[in-house]
């Protein structure tokens, strides 16, 4: 049997894990003074090869899912407002996902929060401690 033979080196499959991205949204009022900053923290699941990959995927998902159509008739505290994507606050690996797994980009849970000032919002996004009202 002539000809060349092709051998393939066996490589283990890349370890794929599930991660939860904590996505922060802020309410901006349209009728006057921004006297508070109501926040939502949406936790969205991603299946990725590495934690480093999650941040970019989470940001793209948030821009796509939460930046479109959220200003059409949206109200907060009975005031006209828009809901805007602020950023990704943290990434956490989801431990114990079974063989069947969960579906990528499924929102796991969300929380409504409020900070007193825009500086508090920036501080929170930088991982600093701030006082937050959890609704």
C-alpha positions as CSV (number, residue, x, y, z in Angstrom):
1,X,0.0,0.0,0.0
2,X,1.8,3.1,-1.2
3,X,1.1,6.7,-0.6
4,X,1.3,8.9,2.3
5,X,-0.4,8.4,5.6
6,X,-1.9,11.2,7.6
7,X,-1.7,11.0,11.4
8,X,-3.7,13.3,13.7
9,X,-2.4,14.2,17.1
10,X,-5.1,13.7,19.7
11,X,-5.9,16.9,21.6
12,X,-8.3,17.1,24.5
13,X,-11.4,19.3,23.9
14,X,-11.2,22.8,25.2
15,X,-12.7,23.1,28.7
16,X,-15.9,25.0,28.3
17,X,-17.5,26.6,31.4
18,X,-20.5,28.7,32.3
19,X,-20.2,32.2,33.6
20,X,-22.6,34.8,34.9
21,X,-22.1,38.4,33.8
22,X,-23.5,41.1,36.1
23,X,-24.8,43.7,33.7
24,X,-25.7,47.1,35.1
25,X,-28.5,49.3,33.6
26,X,-29.4,52.8,34.8
27,X,-32.6,54.8,34.5
28,X,-32.3,58.3,33.1
29,X,-35.4,60.5,33.7
30,X,-36.6,62.6,30.8
31,X,-38.8,65.1,32.7
32,X,-36.3,67.0,34.8
33,X,-33.7,66.6,37.5
34,X,-32.0,63.3,37.9
35,X,-32.5,63.2,41.7
36,X,-31.7,59.5,42.0
37,X,-30.1,56.7,39.8
38,X,-32.4,53.6,39.8
39,X,-30.3,50.6,38.7
40,X,-31.0,47.1,37.5
41,X,-28.3,44.4,37.7
42,X,-29.2,41.7,35.2
43,X,-27.2,38.5,35.6
44,X,-26.8,36.7,32.2
45,X,-25.3,33.3,31.6
46,X,-22.6,32.7,28.9
47,X,-20.9,29.4,27.9
48,X,-17.2,30.2,27.1
49,X,-13.8,28.8,26.8
50,X,-12.3,31.3,29.3
51,X,-13.3,34.0,31.7
52,X,-11.4,36.6,29.6
53,X,-13.8,36.0,26.7
54,X,-17.0,36.6,28.8
55,X,-16.6,40.4,29.3
56,X,-16.7,41.2,25.5
57,X,-19.6,38.8,25.0
58,X,-21.5,40.3,27.9
59,X,-21.0,43.8,26.7
60,X,-22.1,42.9,23.2
61,X,-25.1,41.1,24.5
62,X,-26.1,44.0,26.7
63,X,-25.8,46.5,23.9
64,X,-27.9,44.3,21.7
65,X,-30.6,43.3,24.2
66,X,-30.9,46.3,26.4
67,X,-30.1,49.3,24.2
68,X,-32.9,48.9,21.7
69,X,-36.5,49.8,22.2
70,X,-36.2,50.6,25.9
71,X,-37.1,54.2,25.6
72,X,-40.5,53.7,23.9
73,X,-43.0,54.5,26.7
74,X,-40.7,53.3,29.5
75,X,-41.5,54.8,32.9
76,X,-39.9,54.6,36.3
77,X,-41.5,55.9,39.5
78,X,-44.3,57.1,37.2
79,X,-41.9,59.3,35.2
80,X,-40.9,59.0,31.6
81,X,-37.4,57.6,31.3
82,X,-34.9,55.6,29.3
83,X,-33.0,52.6,30.5
84,X,-29.3,52.6,29.5
85,X,-26.5,50.0,29.6
86,X,-23.8,51.2,32.0
87,X,-21.3,48.3,32.0
88,X,-20.4,44.9,33.3
89,X,-19.9,45.0,37.0
90,X,-18.4,41.5,37.5
91,X,-18.0,38.1,36.0
92,X,-18.5,34.9,38.0
93,X,-18.0,31.3,37.0
94,X,-21.2,29.2,37.4
95,X,-20.2,26.1,39.3
96,X,-22.1,22.8,39.1
97,X,-23.7,23.1,35.7
98,X,-24.7,19.6,34.6
99,X,-24.2,17.7,31.4
100,X,-27.4,19.2,29.9
101,X,-26.2,22.7,30.8
102,X,-28.1,25.9,30.5
103,X,-28.6,28.0,27.3
104,X,-26.2,30.8,26.6
105,X,-27.4,34.3,27.2
106,X,-30.3,33.3,29.4
107,X,-30.8,35.9,32.1
108,X,-30.5,34.1,35.4
109,X,-31.9,36.8,37.6
110,X,-31.9,40.6,38.1
111,X,-32.0,43.1,40.9
112,X,-33.3,46.7,41.1
113,X,-30.8,48.9,42.9
114,X,-30.5,52.7,43.5
115,X,-27.5,54.9,44.3
116,X,-27.7,58.5,45.4
117,X,-25.3,60.1,42.9
118,X,-23.7,59.6,39.6
119,X,-20.3,59.5,41.4
120,X,-21.6,56.6,43.5
121,X,-22.6,54.8,40.2
122,X,-19.1,55.3,38.8
123,X,-17.5,54.1,42.1
124,X,-19.7,51.0,42.1
125,X,-18.7,50.3,38.5
126,X,-15.0,50.5,39.6
127,X,-15.6,47.9,42.3
128,X,-15.6,50.4,45.2
129,X,-18.0,50.2,48.1
130,X,-21.0,52.5,47.9
131,X,-24.3,52.7,49.7
132,X,-27.0,51.1,47.5
133,X,-30.8,50.9,48.0
134,X,-31.9,47.4,47.0
135,X,-35.6,47.3,45.9
